[in-house]
């Protein structure tokens, strides 16, 4: 009698789970620039201190003034991201958890894409809106590129962030624009930068590449990434079944009939953009 994987749930071994989630986070533009924060399973309130302390000169008998400080909070709720990985039954039977050693790189890349899609543009990798999630593209600082002039657009983006009383700490850019941005960089430094590195230094700021920026309809994001807190819960959950019927590209597939096993992989990530106007996005106008 063949082994059934029905209703078989488990957690991926910690060392593999951490490798996938941590490396996926670090490979995303969000992970490279944002403030990393462990994500709890429930709703968490992130305290926001907006400053306002002022020290004034007082005489020996004078009263000290009172600072008008700003205190508030933002809520972070975990977001479940999930996919089904179909594999052959024999492949899964050998060692269910060992499967992840073979598909670890793809899962890591998928985690990175999820971070960038959600927190840059508030969308899933398939383009669906993530309701209630703050994201960078909510900024009112929307800069359009005119005639391919990224130099002027980047200057405008930096000024816009400064105009909102924030300091630029980094940039993210569509990897397809590497050669165009290299020309901008070359105007302020000698020699062509390393395009294979996946990162540039633009006007002194670190800039990292991601195809997901382009998929979100953006060319660049510029801003104070201290305003973005993101992270993940540590466990990677897996449900295994050979009884399910899955949908793929509009077609229905019965796993049992095809002697396959579906591995449903679920991760919990989360984050919050404290103030979208601490960012500016640069985009090319869409021609009708």
C-alpha positions as CSV (number, residue, x, y, z in Angstrom):
1,X,0.0,0.0,0.0
2,X,1.5,3.4,-1.0
3,X,2.3,6.0,1.6
4,X,-0.2,8.8,1.9
5,X,0.9,12.4,2.8
6,X,-2.6,13.5,3.6
7,X,-3.0,15.9,6.6
8,X,0.8,15.8,7.2
9,X,1.9,19.2,8.6
10,X,5.3,20.0,10.0
11,X,7.7,22.9,10.6
12,X,10.8,23.1,8.4
13,X,13.9,22.4,10.5
14,X,15.0,25.7,12.2
15,X,18.4,25.9,10.5
16,X,16.8,25.6,7.0
17,X,13.8,27.8,7.9
18,X,16.1,30.6,9.2
19,X,18.4,30.3,6.1
20,X,15.4,30.7,3.8
21,X,13.7,33.5,5.7
22,X,16.8,35.5,6.7
23,X,18.5,35.2,3.3
24,X,15.3,36.0,1.5
25,X,14.9,39.1,3.6
26,X,18.5,40.2,3.2
27,X,18.3,39.7,-0.6
28,X,15.3,42.0,-1.0
29,X,15.8,45.8,-1.4
30,X,13.6,46.1,1.7
31,X,16.0,43.9,3.7
32,X,19.1,45.8,2.5
33,X,17.8,49.2,3.5
34,X,15.0,48.9,6.1
35,X,15.2,48.5,9.8
36,X,14.8,44.8,10.6
37,X,12.2,43.9,13.3
38,X,11.1,40.4,14.5
39,X,7.4,39.9,13.7
40,X,5.0,38.6,16.4
41,X,2.1,36.4,15.5
42,X,-0.5,38.9,16.8
43,X,-1.1,42.6,16.2
44,X,1.8,44.7,17.6
45,X,1.9,48.4,18.3
46,X,5.1,50.1,17.3
47,X,5.6,53.3,19.3
48,X,6.6,56.3,17.2
49,X,8.5,59.2,18.8
50,X,8.3,62.2,16.6
51,X,10.7,64.4,18.5
52,X,10.1,67.9,19.9
53,X,12.4,68.1,22.9
54,X,14.0,71.6,23.1
55,X,16.5,72.8,25.7
56,X,16.3,76.5,26.6
57,X,18.6,78.7,28.6
58,X,17.2,79.3,32.1
59,X,18.4,81.4,35.0
60,X,18.9,80.0,38.5
61,X,15.3,80.9,39.6
62,X,13.6,80.5,36.2
63,X,11.1,77.8,35.4
64,X,12.1,75.2,32.8
65,X,10.0,75.3,29.7
66,X,8.0,72.2,28.6
67,X,8.8,70.5,25.4
68,X,6.0,69.7,23.0
69,X,6.8,66.2,22.1
70,X,5.0,63.9,19.6
71,X,4.1,60.4,20.6
72,X,2.0,57.9,18.5
73,X,2.0,54.4,17.3
74,X,1.6,52.2,14.2
75,X,0.3,48.7,14.1
76,X,2.1,45.8,12.6
77,X,0.0,42.7,11.7
78,X,1.6,39.6,10.3
79,X,1.0,38.8,6.6
80,X,0.8,35.2,5.5
81,X,2.5,34.5,2.2
82,X,2.0,31.0,0.8
83,X,2.5,28.9,-2.3
84,X,2.1,25.2,-3.3
85,X,5.1,23.4,-4.6
86,X,4.1,20.2,-6.5
87,X,6.7,17.4,-6.6
88,X,6.7,13.7,-7.4
89,X,5.5,11.4,-4.7
90,X,8.8,9.4,-4.8
91,X,10.8,12.6,-4.5
92,X,8.9,13.7,-1.4
93,X,8.9,10.2,0.2
94,X,12.7,10.2,0.5
95,X,12.8,13.0,3.0
96,X,10.0,15.5,3.2
97,X,12.1,18.1,5.1
98,X,15.1,17.4,2.9
99,X,13.1,18.6,-0.1
100,X,13.7,22.2,1.1
101,X,17.5,21.8,0.8
102,X,16.9,21.4,-2.9
103,X,14.4,24.2,-3.4
104,X,15.9,26.5,-0.8
105,X,17.2,29.0,-3.4
106,X,13.9,29.4,-5.2
107,X,12.1,29.8,-1.9
108,X,14.6,32.4,-0.8
109,X,14.1,34.4,-4.0
110,X,10.3,34.1,-3.6
111,X,10.6,35.6,-0.1
112,X,12.7,38.5,-1.4
113,X,10.1,39.1,-4.2
114,X,7.3,39.1,-1.6
115,X,9.0,41.7,0.6
116,X,9.7,44.1,-2.3
117,X,6.3,43.7,-3.9
118,X,4.3,44.3,-0.6
119,X,6.3,47.1,1.0
120,X,7.3,49.0,-2.2
121,X,3.9,49.0,-3.9
122,X,1.4,47.3,-1.5
123,X,0.8,44.5,-4.0
124,X,1.3,40.7,-4.2
125,X,3.7,39.3,-6.7
126,X,0.7,38.7,-8.9
127,X,-0.3,42.4,-8.8
128,X,-3.2,42.1,-6.3
129,X,-3.5,44.9,-3.7
130,X,-2.6,44.0,-0.1
131,X,-5.5,45.7,1.8
132,X,-4.6,47.9,4.7
133,X,-0.8,47.6,4.2
134,X,1.3,50.8,4.3
135,X,3.8,51.0,1.4
136,X,6.3,53.4,-0.1
137,X,4.2,54.0,-3.2
138,X,1.6,55.8,-1.1
139,X,3.9,58.8,-0.9
140,X,2.7,62.1,-2.4
141,X,6.2,62.6,-3.8
142,X,5.7,61.2,-7.2
143,X,8.5,62.2,-9.6
144,X,8.2,61.6,-13.4
145,X,11.2,61.1,-15.6
146,X,11.3,63.6,-18.5
147,X,13.2,62.6,-21.6
148,X,15.1,59.9,-19.8
149,X,16.8,62.5,-17.6
150,X,17.3,60.5,-14.4
151,X,19.9,63.0,-13.1
152,X,17.2,65.7,-12.7
153,X,14.6,63.2,-11.4
154,X,16.9,61.8,-8.7
155,X,17.8,65.4,-7.6
156,X,14.1,66.2,-7.4
157,X,13.4,63.0,-5.3
158,X,16.2,63.9,-2.9
159,X,14.8,67.4,-2.5
160,X,11.3,66.1,-1.9
161,X,12.4,63.8,0.9
162,X,14.4,66.7,2.5
163,X,11.3,68.9,2.1
164,X,9.4,66.5,4.3
165,X,12.1,66.9,7.0
166,X,13.7,63.5,6.4
167,X,17.2,62.5,5.4
168,X,17.8,60.1,2.5
169,X,19.5,56.9,3.6
170,X,19.3,54.8,0.5
171,X,17.6,54.0,-2.9
172,X,16.2,51.1,-4.7
173,X,16.1,50.9,-8.5
174,X,14.7,48.7,-11.3
175,X,17.6,46.4,-12.3
176,X,16.8,47.0,-16.0
177,X,17.9,50.6,-15.5
178,X,21.4,49.8,-14.4
179,X,23.1,51.1,-17.5
180,X,21.0,54.3,-17.5
181,X,21.8,55.0,-13.9
182,X,25.5,54.2,-14.5
183,X,25.5,57.2,-16.8
184,X,24.2,59.3,-14.0
185,X,26.9,57.9,-11.7
186,X,29.5,58.4,-14.3
187,X,28.8,62.2,-14.3
188,X,30.1,62.5,-10.8
189,X,32.8,59.8,-10.6
190,X,35.5,58.5,-13.0
191,X,35.0,55.2,-14.7
192,X,32.0,52.9,-15.2
193,X,30.8,51.2,-12.0
194,X,30.4,47.4,-11.6
195,X,27.0,46.7,-13.1
196,X,27.1,43.0,-12.0
197,X,27.2,43.9,-8.3
198,X,23.5,44.6,-8.2
199,X,24.1,47.9,-6.4
200,X,25.4,51.4,-7.1
201,X,26.3,54.5,-5.2
202,X,24.3,57.4,-6.4
203,X,25.1,60.9,-5.0
204,X,26.8,59.1,-2.1
205,X,23.7,57.0,-1.2
206,X,23.6,53.2,-1.5
207,X,21.3,52.1,-4.2
208,X,20.2,48.4,-4.7
209,X,18.6,46.7,-7.7
210,X,15.3,44.7,-7.8
211,X,13.2,43.7,-10.8
212,X,10.2,44.0,-8.5
213,X,10.6,47.7,-8.5
214,X,10.0,47.7,-12.3
215,X,7.2,45.2,-11.9
216,X,5.5,47.7,-9.5
217,X,5.6,50.3,-12.3
218,X,8.4,52.3,-10.6
219,X,11.9,53.2,-11.7
220,X,13.5,54.2,-8.4
221,X,12.5,54.7,-4.8
222,X,14.4,57.2,-2.7
223,X,14.0,57.9,1.0
224,X,14.7,57.5,4.6
225,X,14.5,53.8,5.1
226,X,14.6,54.2,8.9
227,X,10.9,54.8,8.5
228,X,10.4,51.3,7.2
229,X,10.4,48.5,9.8
230,X,10.0,44.9,8.4
231,X,10.8,41.4,9.4
232,X,9.5,37.8,9.7
233,X,8.3,35.2,12.2
234,X,10.9,32.5,12.5
235,X,8.9,29.4,11.6
236,X,8.3,28.2,8.0
237,X,5.1,26.1,8.0
238,X,4.5,23.3,5.6
239,X,1.3,21.2,4.8
240,X,1.7,18.1,2.7
241,X,-1.0,16.4,0.7
242,X,-1.4,13.9,-2.2
243,X,-5.2,14.2,-2.1
244,X,-5.6,17.9,-3.0
245,X,-6.7,19.3,-6.4
246,X,-4.7,22.4,-7.3
247,X,-5.2,25.1,-9.8
248,X,-2.4,26.1,-12.1
249,X,-2.8,28.5,-15.1
250,X,-6.5,28.0,-15.2
251,X,-6.3,24.2,-15.2
252,X,-7.2,21.8,-12.4
253,X,-4.8,19.0,-11.4
254,X,-5.6,16.1,-9.1
255,X,-2.3,15.3,-7.2
256,X,-3.4,11.7,-6.4
257,X,-4.1,10.8,-10.0
258,X,-0.8,12.2,-11.1
259,X,1.2,10.5,-8.3
260,X,2.3,13.9,-7.0
261,X,2.5,15.6,-3.7
262,X,1.7,19.2,-3.0
263,X,3.9,21.1,-0.4
264,X,2.0,24.2,0.8
265,X,4.7,26.5,2.2
266,X,3.6,29.4,4.4
267,X,5.7,32.2,5.9
268,X,4.6,35.1,8.1
269,X,6.2,38.4,7.3
270,X,5.2,41.9,8.3
271,X,6.2,45.6,8.4
272,X,5.1,49.2,8.4
273,X,6.0,52.4,6.7
274,X,5.8,55.0,9.4
275,X,5.5,57.9,6.9
276,X,5.2,57.3,3.2
277,X,6.1,61.0,2.6
278,X,9.6,60.2,3.9
279,X,10.1,58.6,0.5
280,X,9.9,59.7,-3.2
281,X,9.2,57.4,-6.2
282,X,10.6,58.0,-9.6
283,X,8.7,56.6,-12.6
284,X,8.5,56.9,-16.4
285,X,5.2,58.3,-17.6
286,X,3.0,55.6,-19.3
287,X,2.5,56.6,-22.9
288,X,-1.1,56.0,-24.2
